[in-house]
Amino acid sequence: AAHFAVMPEGLVEPCIKAASKPGDVVLDPFAGAGTVGLVALRLRRRFVGIELNPEYVQLIYQRLSGVQGELAKERSDGICSG
């Protein structure tokens, strides 16, 4: 199920960069579609999300597993370090 109000990644990124550094934990108590988690992982932060709607939880798992796969591939290709 698609979320009715997906937050733009460009809105989230400056906030995460300003409030944390790589390796920090980012908490989103109303995770929705998981955009905060997606951006946090791409910026090398850890993520804890809370969401009550089980359909949205599945959506978050799908979105985050995609970015985790991208990051794992980058590491194995030697593109990034960390």
CNS distance restraints for C-alpha pairs under 8 A (distance, minus, plus):
assign (resid   1 and name CA) (resid  55 and name CA) 6.18 0.50 0.50
assign (resid   1 and name CA) (resid  56 and name CA) 7.11 0.50 0.50
assign (resid   1 and name CA) (resid  59 and name CA) 7.00 0.50 0.50
assign (resid   2 and name CA) (resid  33 and name CA) 7.92 0.50 0.50
assign (resid   2 and name CA) (resid  56 and name CA) 7.67 0.50 0.50
assign (resid   2 and name CA) (resid  59 and name CA) 7.31 0.50 0.50
assign (resid   3 and name CA) (resid  32 and name CA) 7.03 0.50 0.50
assign (resid   3 and name CA) (resid  33 and name CA) 5.77 0.50 0.50
assign (resid   3 and name CA) (resid  56 and name CA) 6.81 0.50 0.50
assign (resid   5 and name CA) (resid  33 and name CA) 7.91 0.50 0.50
assign (resid   6 and name CA) (resid  32 and name CA) 7.69 0.50 0.50
assign (resid   6 and name CA) (resid  33 and name CA) 5.98 0.50 0.50
assign (resid   6 and name CA) (resid  35 and name CA) 7.18 0.50 0.50
assign (resid   7 and name CA) (resid  11 and name CA) 7.31 0.50 0.50
assign (resid   7 and name CA) (resid  12 and name CA) 7.75 0.50 0.50
assign (resid   7 and name CA) (resid  33 and name CA) 7.93 0.50 0.50
assign (resid   7 and name CA) (resid  35 and name CA) 6.36 0.50 0.50
assign (resid   8 and name CA) (resid  12 and name CA) 6.94 0.50 0.50
assign (resid   8 and name CA) (resid  35 and name CA) 7.48 0.50 0.50
assign (resid   9 and name CA) (resid  13 and name CA) 6.18 0.50 0.50
assign (resid   9 and name CA) (resid  35 and name CA) 6.33 0.50 0.50
assign (resid   9 and name CA) (resid  36 and name CA) 7.55 0.50 0.50
assign (resid   9 and name CA) (resid  39 and name CA) 6.55 0.50 0.50
assign (resid  10 and name CA) (resid  14 and name CA) 7.33 0.50 0.50
assign (resid  11 and name CA) (resid  15 and name CA) 7.48 0.50 0.50
assign (resid  12 and name CA) (resid  16 and name CA) 6.37 0.50 0.50
assign (resid  12 and name CA) (resid  35 and name CA) 7.72 0.50 0.50
assign (resid  12 and name CA) (resid  36 and name CA) 6.32 0.50 0.50
assign (resid  12 and name CA) (resid  39 and name CA) 7.09 0.50 0.50
assign (resid  13 and name CA) (resid  17 and name CA) 6.15 0.50 0.50
assign (resid  13 and name CA) (resid  39 and name CA) 6.25 0.50 0.50
assign (resid  13 and name CA) (resid  40 and name CA) 7.79 0.50 0.50
assign (resid  14 and name CA) (resid  18 and name CA) 5.99 0.50 0.50
assign (resid  15 and name CA) (resid  19 and name CA) 6.10 0.50 0.50
assign (resid  16 and name CA) (resid  20 and name CA) 5.80 0.50 0.50
assign (resid  16 and name CA) (resid  26 and name CA) 7.71 0.50 0.50
assign (resid  16 and name CA) (resid  39 and name CA) 7.99 0.50 0.50
assign (resid  16 and name CA) (resid  40 and name CA) 6.80 0.50 0.50
assign (resid  17 and name CA) (resid  21 and name CA) 6.63 0.50 0.50
assign (resid  17 and name CA) (resid  43 and name CA) 7.83 0.50 0.50
assign (resid  20 and name CA) (resid  24 and name CA) 6.06 0.50 0.50
assign (resid  20 and name CA) (resid  25 and name CA) 7.89 0.50 0.50
assign (resid  20 and name CA) (resid  26 and name CA) 7.68 0.50 0.50
assign (resid  20 and name CA) (resid  45 and name CA) 7.94 0.50 0.50
assign (resid  21 and name CA) (resid  45 and name CA) 7.12 0.50 0.50
assign (resid  22 and name CA) (resid  43 and name CA) 6.66 0.50 0.50
assign (resid  22 and name CA) (resid  44 and name CA) 5.00 0.50 0.50
assign (resid  22 and name CA) (resid  45 and name CA) 5.01 0.50 0.50
assign (resid  23 and name CA) (resid  44 and name CA) 6.11 0.50 0.50
assign (resid  23 and name CA) (resid  45 and name CA) 4.78 0.50 0.50
assign (resid  23 and name CA) (resid  46 and name CA) 6.17 0.50 0.50
assign (resid  24 and name CA) (resid  45 and name CA) 5.26 0.50 0.50
assign (resid  24 and name CA) (resid  46 and name CA) 6.01 0.50 0.50
assign (resid  25 and name CA) (resid  45 and name CA) 5.88 0.50 0.50
assign (resid  25 and name CA) (resid  46 and name CA) 4.59 0.50 0.50
assign (resid  25 and name CA) (resid  47 and name CA) 5.46 0.50 0.50
assign (resid  25 and name CA) (resid  48 and name CA) 7.09 0.50 0.50
assign (resid  26 and name CA) (resid  37 and name CA) 7.62 0.50 0.50
assign (resid  26 and name CA) (resid  40 and name CA) 6.76 0.50 0.50
assign (resid  26 and name CA) (resid  45 and name CA) 6.73 0.50 0.50
assign (resid  26 and name CA) (resid  46 and name CA) 6.12 0.50 0.50
assign (resid  26 and name CA) (resid  47 and name CA) 4.87 0.50 0.50
assign (resid  26 and name CA) (resid  48 and name CA) 6.23 0.50 0.50
assign (resid  27 and name CA) (resid  47 and name CA) 6.03 0.50 0.50
assign (resid  27 and name CA) (resid  48 and name CA) 4.87 0.50 0.50
assign (resid  27 and name CA) (resid  49 and name CA) 5.84 0.50 0.50
assign (resid  28 and name CA) (resid  36 and name CA) 6.84 0.50 0.50
assign (resid  28 and name CA) (resid  37 and name CA) 7.58 0.50 0.50
assign (resid  28 and name CA) (resid  47 and name CA) 7.85 0.50 0.50
assign (resid  28 and name CA) (resid  48 and name CA) 6.39 0.50 0.50
assign (resid  28 and name CA) (resid  49 and name CA) 4.79 0.50 0.50
assign (resid  28 and name CA) (resid  50 and name CA) 6.32 0.50 0.50
assign (resid  29 and name CA) (resid  49 and name CA) 5.75 0.50 0.50
assign (resid  29 and name CA) (resid  50 and name CA) 4.66 0.50 0.50
assign (resid  29 and name CA) (resid  51 and name CA) 6.90 0.50 0.50
assign (resid  30 and name CA) (resid  49 and name CA) 7.04 0.50 0.50
assign (resid  30 and name CA) (resid  50 and name CA) 5.61 0.50 0.50
assign (resid  30 and name CA) (resid  51 and name CA) 5.50 0.50 0.50
assign (resid  31 and name CA) (resid  35 and name CA) 7.55 0.50 0.50
assign (resid  31 and name CA) (resid  36 and name CA) 7.21 0.50 0.50
assign (resid  31 and name CA) (resid  37 and name CA) 7.77 0.50 0.50
assign (resid  31 and name CA) (resid  49 and name CA) 5.30 0.50 0.50
assign (resid  31 and name CA) (resid  50 and name CA) 5.51 0.50 0.50
assign (resid  31 and name CA) (resid  51 and name CA) 5.27 0.50 0.50
assign (resid  31 and name CA) (resid  60 and name CA) 8.00 0.50 0.50
assign (resid  32 and name CA) (resid  51 and name CA) 6.27 0.50 0.50
assign (resid  32 and name CA) (resid  56 and name CA) 6.04 0.50 0.50
assign (resid  32 and name CA) (resid  57 and name CA) 7.73 0.50 0.50
assign (resid  32 and name CA) (resid  60 and name CA) 7.69 0.50 0.50
assign (resid  33 and name CA) (resid  56 and name CA) 6.01 0.50 0.50
assign (resid  33 and name CA) (resid  57 and name CA) 7.81 0.50 0.50
assign (resid  33 and name CA) (resid  59 and name CA) 6.38 0.50 0.50
assign (resid  33 and name CA) (resid  60 and name CA) 5.66 0.50 0.50
assign (resid  34 and name CA) (resid  38 and name CA) 6.13 0.50 0.50
assign (resid  34 and name CA) (resid  49 and name CA) 7.59 0.50 0.50
assign (resid  34 and name CA) (resid  59 and name CA) 7.64 0.50 0.50
assign (resid  34 and name CA) (resid  60 and name CA) 4.87 0.50 0.50
assign (resid  34 and name CA) (resid  63 and name CA) 7.18 0.50 0.50
assign (resid  34 and name CA) (resid  64 and name CA) 7.51 0.50 0.50
assign (resid  35 and name CA) (resid  39 and name CA) 6.22 0.50 0.50
assign (resid  36 and name CA) (resid  40 and name CA) 5.97 0.50 0.50
assign (resid  37 and name CA) (resid  41 and name CA) 6.08 0.50 0.50
assign (resid  37 and name CA) (resid  47 and name CA) 5.53 0.50 0.50
assign (resid  37 and name CA) (resid  48 and name CA) 7.41 0.50 0.50
assign (resid  37 and name CA) (resid  49 and name CA) 7.04 0.50 0.50
assign (resid  37 and name CA) (resid  64 and name CA) 7.10 0.50 0.50
assign (resid  38 and name CA) (resid  42 and name CA) 6.37 0.50 0.50
assign (resid  38 and name CA) (resid  63 and name CA) 7.03 0.50 0.50
assign (resid  38 and name CA) (resid  64 and name CA) 5.74 0.50 0.50
assign (resid  38 and name CA) (resid  67 and name CA) 6.75 0.50 0.50
assign (resid  39 and name CA) (resid  43 and name CA) 6.15 0.50 0.50
assign (resid  40 and name CA) (resid  44 and name CA) 6.34 0.50 0.50
assign (resid  40 and name CA) (resid  45 and name CA) 4.97 0.50 0.50
assign (resid  40 and name CA) (resid  46 and name CA) 6.57 0.50 0.50
assign (resid  40 and name CA) (resid  47 and name CA) 6.42 0.50 0.50
assign (resid  41 and name CA) (resid  45 and name CA) 5.17 0.50 0.50
assign (resid  41 and name CA) (resid  46 and name CA) 6.09 0.50 0.50
assign (resid  41 and name CA) (resid  47 and name CA) 6.88 0.50 0.50
assign (resid  41 and name CA) (resid  67 and name CA) 7.27 0.50 0.50
assign (resid  41 and name CA) (resid  68 and name CA) 7.41 0.50 0.50
assign (resid  42 and name CA) (resid  67 and name CA) 7.01 0.50 0.50
assign (resid  42 and name CA) (resid  71 and name CA) 7.43 0.50 0.50
assign (resid  51 and name CA) (resid  56 and name CA) 7.19 0.50 0.50
assign (resid  51 and name CA) (resid  57 and name CA) 6.31 0.50 0.50
assign (resid  52 and name CA) (resid  57 and name CA) 7.65 0.50 0.50
assign (resid  53 and name CA) (resid  57 and name CA) 6.39 0.50 0.50
assign (resid  54 and name CA) (resid  58 and name CA) 6.41 0.50 0.50
assign (resid  55 and name CA) (resid  59 and name CA) 6.47 0.50 0.50
assign (resid  56 and name CA) (resid  60 and name CA) 6.12 0.50 0.50
assign (resid  57 and name CA) (resid  61 and name CA) 6.28 0.50 0.50
assign (resid  58 and name CA) (resid  62 and name CA) 6.30 0.50 0.50
assign (resid  59 and name CA) (resid  63 and name CA) 6.24 0.50 0.50
assign (resid  60 and name CA) (resid  64 and name CA) 5.97 0.50 0.50
assign (resid  61 and name CA) (resid  65 and name CA) 5.89 0.50 0.50
assign (resid  62 and name CA) (resid  66 and name CA) 6.43 0.50 0.50
assign (resid  63 and name CA) (resid  67 and name CA) 6.75 0.50 0.50
assign (resid  64 and name CA) (resid  68 and name CA) 6.08 0.50 0.50
assign (resid  65 and name CA) (resid  69 and name CA) 6.11 0.50 0.50
assign (resid  66 and name CA) (resid  70 and name CA) 6.38 0.50 0.50
assign (resid  67 and name CA) (resid  71 and name CA) 6.19 0.50 0.50
assign (resid  68 and name CA) (resid  72 and name CA) 6.13 0.50 0.50
assign (resid  69 and name CA) (resid  73 and name CA) 6.17 0.50 0.50
assign (resid  70 and name CA) (resid  74 and name CA) 6.25 0.50 0.50
assign (resid  71 and name CA) (resid  75 and name CA) 6.23 0.50 0.50
assign (resid  72 and name CA) (resid  76 and name CA) 6.20 0.50 0.50
assign (resid  73 and name CA) (resid  77 and name CA) 6.04 0.50 0.50
assign (resid  74 and name CA) (resid  78 and name CA) 6.15 0.50 0.50
assign (resid  74 and name CA) (resid  79 and name CA) 5.17 0.50 0.50
assign (resid  74 and name CA) (resid  80 and name CA) 5.98 0.50 0.50
assign (resid  75 and name CA) (resid  79 and name CA) 6.09 0.50 0.50
assign (resid  75 and name CA) (resid  80 and name CA) 5.59 0.50 0.50
assign (resid  75 and name CA) (resid  81 and name CA) 6.51 0.50 0.50
